[in-house]
Amino acid sequence: MADAIRIANCSGYFGDRISAAREMVDGGPIDVLTGDWLAELTMLILAKIRAKRPGGGYAGTFVTQMEQVMGTCLDRGIKVVSNAGGLDPAGCAEALSGVAAKLGLDPVIAYGDGDDLSPRLEELVASGTMRVFGANGTDGGPIEAGLASRFLTANAYLGCWGIVDALSAGADIVVTGRVTDAAVVCGPAAWHHGWARDDWNALAGAVAAGHVIECGAQATGGNYSFFHEIDGYDRPGAGARFGFPWAEVASDGSSLIGKHDGTGGAVTVGTVTSQLLYEIGGPRYFGPDVTARFDALRLEQVERDRVRMSGAAGEPPPTTLKVATNLSGGYRNSVVVALTGLDIEAKARFVEATFWDACPVAREDFDEVSIALSRTDHDDPDSNDRATAKLTITVKDRDAAKVGRAFSDAVIQTALSSIPGFHALSGAPGGGNQFGVYLPATVPAIEVPQHVHLGGDDREIPSVAPVAGSSEQLPDEPGTASALATVSTTRVPLGTVVGARSGDKGGDANLGVFARTDAGWAWLDEFLTVARLAELLPEAATLPIRRYRFPNLRSLNFVIEGLLGDGVAASTRPDAQAKSLGEWLRARQVDVPDEVLAAS
């Protein structure tokens, strides 16, 4: 039985801390260096970069990091696995070879691809093979044939076995295109321990470990509700520079989550729970390699900055792969107008009326119009800022001319014939910006084999999906009645007793909420129903909401369908990725049992 393998993260997204690779390699012992560069939005960003600069479809920051650590990794036998290949894994591998030559090094570099479905789009859409990924993982039906020409990217989420093959063939560095975030951890673990493709429980444990560390410092105290409990969080050089995480994955799939000693931040049951809830749906976490049951996971603080994660249960993967697609959505333009002092709502109506009177395009002739009034003003304001509310007008259309000069001129021409105190807080004259629309889709896994390229060889890695995979979602559970319902209470912010983590899932938002004591969980499970959440977050009141329970983690997860519209790139919400949704919920005042407060 092989010893546990320590897999370290050095990137949570395209643009993360550039020095993280060197910190993880030099800061302590590791066996594998990994990172995640590919959010759903990143694929669109890379497509825009590639359009302006052919050959730029990969994460260049990863190549910069490798120039810093490649020699040390080779000297110490540290493998490197990354999905930074993005839309051009071959180009990324070539760039790495250039770095190696510059440094006088000779690493074995492999790259994996097969995820890019762009060359096959017409065929896959016309045949109905690629279908819309519907709410709750259901079949949303065929993709409209006319949409095929609007796709900018279409990449299937592949799994870990191409990475396993490359490492088994002797690769020192493996770069891939769109694999799942957890695959860059699951692959090295499966290779090291020699797991079979149906070692479901072990694979599920590695997927869970990958999910915990894939967002970098979010597992070590970043974006954590109880950040004020982390030593030195507000002192430069102490907590402000959080260390990145690593996972020691054992042969049974259990893992130890930690960080290098002496680095900032903290690894606690709370920080790990928070990250486990990030961007998930129900208790079944579907992937191309395994369906991991997150409701079976158990966490234990074994020492400072060390959390044991065990109990993972796995099931066969679904028969389909999820496909991340980005379409051209058209153009949009926005302006934010300040409304200051008295009569805020009347001023907002005045601004709208003068704008539409001046605009040569009728409101109903735009593809989409969004007008939002944000009451950031205060009574008896003691500063100009505290006297000011904000009115945001956003228009979208496939015709760039409608949202360009026509929109801008209408705003400018009303400046002297509008409300008292008129001034714009943002939005400049000129044309609109192009935006993308995210459309999640599915394709049969058997249709998308992985390919591994090493030393001139091209090896095909067939899908591991069964003929009949797991697709059932556990039902929403309302929770059970609690004896705490009738005891004395105190009105406090909900965040006094619970933490939260939220994020985007295409056009949906996920909102995980966790208690830190058994008493807190018993109350939370009863209190925070779908109806209560809709009451506390009025923006979600008219939208479908799904609720899932994770008793082992003392957690609930909610999926709010459609909150982000057509995805991050198209959303008109100020927080287009729903990152702050959980903190908004925690700020709401509720009646909490005194017994729960005392235990928190």
N, C-alpha and C positions, 0 to 999 in steps of 0.2 A: 504494500500500500504506500503510495507516494505521499511525501509530506505536503502540507498545505502550500499553495502557491500565492504569493503576494502580488497583487495586480494593482497598480497605482494609476490614478487619473491625473491628467495635466491640462484638461480643457473641458468646459461644460457647454461651450457654444463658440461659433465663429466670431472671434473678437475677445475671447477671454484672456486672462493675464499671460503675457508672452513669456515671462520668466518661470512659469509653473513647471515646465519640463525640467529645467535645470534644478529647480528646488526639489523636485521629487527624486531625481537621479542622485543628487549630491547630499540630500538631507537624511538619508537612511537607506537600509537595505530594501530592495524591491527585485522582483523577478521579471515583471512585465510592465512596460509603460504604455498606457492607453489614453484615449481622449475621445470626446464626442464633439464634432463640429457641425452636425447637420440637423438643425431644427427644420420644421416644415417651411418656415420663411426663408431659411438659408438657401434652399434649392432655387427659389426665385431670385435671390440676391446673386447667386453664382451664375444664373442664366443671364442676368443683366450685365454682369462683369464680362462674361464670355462674349456677349453680343458686341461689346465695346472693344474687347481685347481678346481675339481668338487665342485659345490656349490657356485662358485664365479661369477655367471652370472648376478649379480645385482651391482648397484653403492654403493660400501662400504662407499664412502665419505658421502652419505646421512645418513647412519646409524650413522656415527661419528657426523654429525651435530645434529641429533636428541638426541644423548646423552647429548649434550650441552643445548638443549632448551625444551626437552619433558616435564619436570616438570612445567616450566613456561607456556607453551602452555596449559596444562591441568588446571592450576590454573586460567588462564585468559579466558578459553573457546575458545582458538584459534584452529581452525581446521587445519589439515595438509593434503595436497593432493600432491602427487608426482608420476611421472612416473619412478622413480629410480629403480623400480622392474626389468626393463630391460628384460632379458631372463629368469628370475626366480623370479617372484613376490612373490611366496609362500616362497622362501628362504629369501627374503628381509623382509617379514612380520615376519618370525620366528626370524630373527636377531633383529628386533625391539622389539619383545616380550622378548628376552634375555636382551636387554638394559633396558626395563621397569622393569624386575625382579631385575636386578642389582641395579636400583635406588629406588626400593620399590614402584613402580607406577603400576597402573592397567588401562591403556587406552584400549578403544575398537578399535581394529585394524582390518581393512578389506583390502582385496586385490582383484584386478580384473585381469582376464586373458581371454584367448580365442583368442588372437591375433596371437599366435604362430602356423603357419601352417605347421611346419616341419613334424609332424606325418602324415599329409595328402598329402604331396607333390606328391608322385607317382600318387595318384588318381586324384588330381587336374590338374596335367600336362597331364596325359594320356587322360583325358576326355575333355581337352581343356577348362576347367572351369577357370583356371588361365591363363591369357594372358599377352602379353607384353604391357606395357604402352608406347604408341607411342608418337611421337613428337606432341606437342600442345594438349596432352590429347587424341589423337586418338587411335583406336585399332591397336596395332602393330602386331596382329596375334598370333597364338598359340606359346607357348614356346617349343623349341625343346625337344623331349622326352629324349634325351641323357644328357640334362643338369641337370635333377632332382638329379642325384647322386653327382653333384658338389656343390649343395647348402649347404652353411654353416649356413645361417639364412634365414627365410622367415616370416615376421611379417606384418600383416594387420594393417593399421592405424584405430583404433577404436575411438569412440566418447565419449561424456560426460555423457551419461545416466546411465552407470554403476556407475560412481562417484556419481551422484544424488541419485541413489538407496542406496548406502552405507551410504551416509550422512543422508538420510532420516531414515535409520535403526539405527542411533545413533552412527555411527563410529566417533571416534576422529581423527584417522589417516587412510588415504586411500593411498595405493600404487598400481600402475598399471604396466602393461607391456607397449607395444607400443600403446599408444593413441596419438592423434595429440597434437602438442605443445600447442595449444590453449585450449584443452579440460580440462586441469587442472585449468583453469580460468573459462571457460564456465560452467563446472559442478557445482562448488560452487555457481556461480551466479544464475543458473537455479534452484538449490535447495533452495536457500535463498528467491528468488522471486516467487517460485512456478509456473514457466513458463510451458506452455504446449509444447508438442513436435513439434507443428506447429506454435509457436510464432516466425516466421522466422526473423522479424526485430530485436526483442530483442536478439535472439540468435546470429544474425549476429554482433550486437554491442559488445556482450561479446567475440565473436571470434576475432574481431578486437582488443579489449583490450588485449586479451590473446596474440595475435601476437605481440603487441607492447612491452609487458613486458617479453615475454618468453626468450629473450636473455639477461636478466639481465641488466647490466650497459650500454649496447648498447642504451638503451632508455634514459639514463641520461648523455650522452656525450661521452661514449666510442665509439671508431671507427668513430667519427664524423668528417666530412670534415672541419668544422670551429672550431676545438678544441681550437684554440688560442683565441677564444672569451669567453671561460669559465674561470671564475675567479679562479686564483690560480692553473691552470692546471699543472704548472711546479714547484709547491712548495710542497715538501713532507709534508703530514699532512693537506694540504689544498685541492687541486683539484686532486692530484694523486690517492687518494683513493675514487673513485666515489661511491656515495650511490647507492643502488639497488632500482628499481622502485616498485611502487604499483599502482593499478587501483581501483578506487571506481566506481563500476558498479551500475547504477540506475535501477529502475524497467522497464524502457523503453529500456534498453540496451545501453543508452549513458553512458559515463564514464568520470571521471576526472583522468588524469594521473599525478602522482607526485612522490615525494621521501620524506624521513624523513627530517625535518628541521635540518640544521646544518651539513648535510653530503655534500661531495664533488660532483662536477659535476653540471649539469643543466638539467632541463626539459623545453624544448621550442618547439614551433611549428616545428622548424628545426630538433631537435633531434627525435621528434615523427614521422615526415614525413620520415626522413631517415630510421627509423626502419620499418615503414609501407611498404617501398619499398624493404625490405630485403627478398631475396629468394622467390619472388612471380613470377607469370606469368602475365596473363591478369587481367582485372578489376574484373572478377569473381574469388573469392578465394574459391575453392571447398573443402568441408570437409564432414565427415560422418554425421554431425548433421544439417548442413545448408550450402547453397552456399551464401557467404557474398559478397556483391557488394562494393568493396573498392572504386570504383569511385564515390560512393554516400557520402563518409565520408567528414566531415567538421571539421577543427581544429580551436581553438581559445585560445589564451593566456589570461587566466583570472586573473592571478597574477603570481608573481615570482614562478617558479618551479611548476606551475599548468597549464595543458593544457586540455581544454574541447574537447572531441571527440563526435560528434553527427551525426545524419543523416543516420545511417546505414540502409541498405536495405538488406533483406534476401529473398532467394528463396529456394525451396526444394533441398536437396542434390542429387547428382548423384546416380544412382542405383548400382554403383560399389564402392568398397573400393580400395584405393591404397595399394599396398604391397611393402615393402622394402625388397629386397632380396640381399644377398651377396653370391657370388660364389667363389670357389677357382680358381684363375686366373693363378696360376703357380708360377714361381720364376723369380726374376730379380736381376740385379747387375748394378752398375754404377761407373764411375770414372770421376772426373773433372780434366782436365789437364790445367796447366797455359801456356798461350801463351804471351810472354813478349817482348815488344819493337817494332821493325819494322817487316814488312811483315807478319802481323797477319793472313790474309786469306791463304797465301802460307804455313805458319806453320801449320795451321789447316788441310790443305790437306795432308801435310807430316805426321802428327800424325795419321790421318785416314789410310793412305796407309801402314805405318809400323805396325799399330795395326792389320789390316786385313791380312797382310802378315804373322804375327806371330800367329794369332788365328787359332787353328785347326778346328774350326767350321766355315763354310762359312757363309757370311752375310745372304744369302737367306735361310739358314737352321735354323735360329732363328725364333721364332714365330713373334717377333717384334723387330725392331731396331730403336732407336731414337738418332739422333746426332744434337746437338744444339750449335751454336757459339754465345756467349754473348759478345758483344763489350763493355766491361767495361773499356777499355783502353782509354787514352787521348793523344792528341798531346802535345809534349814537356812536358812530365810528370815530376812533381817535387817530386814524391815518387815512390817506387817500385810498390805499389798497383795500382797507377794510370797509370802505364805502362803495366798493365796486363789485358788480355782478358781471357775468360774461354771457354773451349771446353768440353762439357758433352757428354759422350758416355753411352747409356743405352741399355741393351739387356734384352729381356723377353723370357721365354720358359717354357713349361710344364715340361721339363726335367731339374731337378735341376743341373745335372752334366754339362750341356752346359753352364750355367751361373755362375758356381762355379769356380773351379780351372782353367778350360780352359780359361775363360775370364780373371781372375786375372793374370795368368801366362803370357798371351799375353801382358798385360799392363806392367808388370814388366820387361819382356825380351826386351822391346824396349827402356827402359830408357836411355841407353848409345848409342843407334844407331838411335836417333830421332832428334828432333829440338834442336837448342841451347837454353839453359836455361830451359830444360825440368824439371818440377817437378809437382807432383800431389797435388791438393788442397784438395781433399777428395776421398774416396774410398780406402778400405783396402784389402789386400790379404784375400782370403777365399771364402766361399760359398755365394750364392745369398740368398736373403730374399724372403719368401713367400708373395704373395700379393693377395688381393681380388678384385673382379669385382662386381660393383653395377649394378643390373638389376631391374629397376622399373617394376612392374606388376600390374594387377588388378584382382579382384575376385568379383563376385556378392555379394553385401552386405548381402543378405538374407542367404548366406552360412556361415556367420561368426558371430554368436551371441556372445555378451559379457557374461562373467560369473563373479559373485560377490560372494566372500567367506567371511562369517562373522559368528563367533561363531559356526562353524561346518556346517553351511548351505551353499549350493551352489545354487544360484539363477541365472537363465538365463535371460538376458536382450535382447530382440529381436531387430533387426535392425529397425530404423525409416525411412529407405530409401523408397521412393514411388516406385510404379511399373514403372513409367516413370519419371525419375528425370531430373534435369537440366544438360545438357552436352554441350550446345552451347557455343563456345568461341566468344566473340565480335571480329569483324574484326580489323585488323591492320588499324590505321588511320594515314594518312600522315601529318596531320596538315594543317593549312590554311595560305595563304599569309599574310605577315605583312607589314605595312607601314614603318617599321624600316629597310626594306631590302635595301633601297637606301640612307640612311643617312650616315654621316661620321662615320668612325670606327677607332678603335685602336687595334693593334695586342697585345694580352695578353694571358696568360694561361686561358683556359676555366674555370678552378676552381676559377678564380677571381670573377665570377658571379654566378656559380652554385655549388651545392654540389652533392655528389654521394654516393651510398652504393651498394656494389656488394657481391655476394656469389655464392655458388654451389647449383645446383638442379640436383643431379645425375651426368650425364655426361655433362649436360648443365651448363651455367653460366648465372646468372641474373645480370643486371646492371641498377639500378635505378638512375635517374638524376633529380634533383629538382632545381627550381628557387626560389628566395626569394622575388621577387616583381612581380607585374602584368606585368610591362614592360619586365622584364627578362623572364617571362613565354611566352609572345607573341613572343619574339625573339627565345627562345629555341625551341618552338613548330614548328616553321618554319625551323629553322636552322638544328637541329639534326635529320636528316632523317636516314633511314637504310643505304643508300649509303654513307652518311657523316660519320656515325659511322665506317663503314668498311674502309673508307679512313683514319680515325684517329687511328684506331686499326688494323694494318695490319694482326695480327694473326687471326682476325675474317673475313678477306676479302673473303675467299673461303667457309665460313660456312653459313648455313641458319640463318637468324636473324629475330626475330619477334619484332615488336614495338607496344606498348600500351600507350594510353594517360590517364592521371588522372588530368583533368583540375582543379577539386576542390583542389587538392594538389599541383598544378603547377608542375606536374611531368610527366616524361616519364619513362617507363620501357622497357628494351630490354632483350630478351632471346636469347642467342647465343648458338645454338645447337651444341653439340659435342666438345666444346672447351676443356672440361676436359676428353675427351675420355671415358673410362669405369668407371668413377667415381673417387672420391678422392683417394682411396687406390691404384688405378692403374695408376693414372695420372703421366706423366713424366714432367709436367710443374713445375718450381720452386715453384710457388704459386698454389698448387693443388686444393685449395678451392676458387680460384678467389677472395680472399679478397681484393687484391690490384688493381683489374681491374679498379675500379672507380677512384682511385687516379692516375692511369696512364692516364686515359682519361682527368682528370682535369689538368694534366700537359701539355697537348698538346696546342700549340699556335694556336689561331684562331682570326679572325677579329670580334670584338664585337662592336656594335653600341655605340657611345659615350653616347647616351641617356640612354642606359641600364647600362653602367658603372656608370653614375651619380646617377642612382636610387639605385644602389647596396650598 
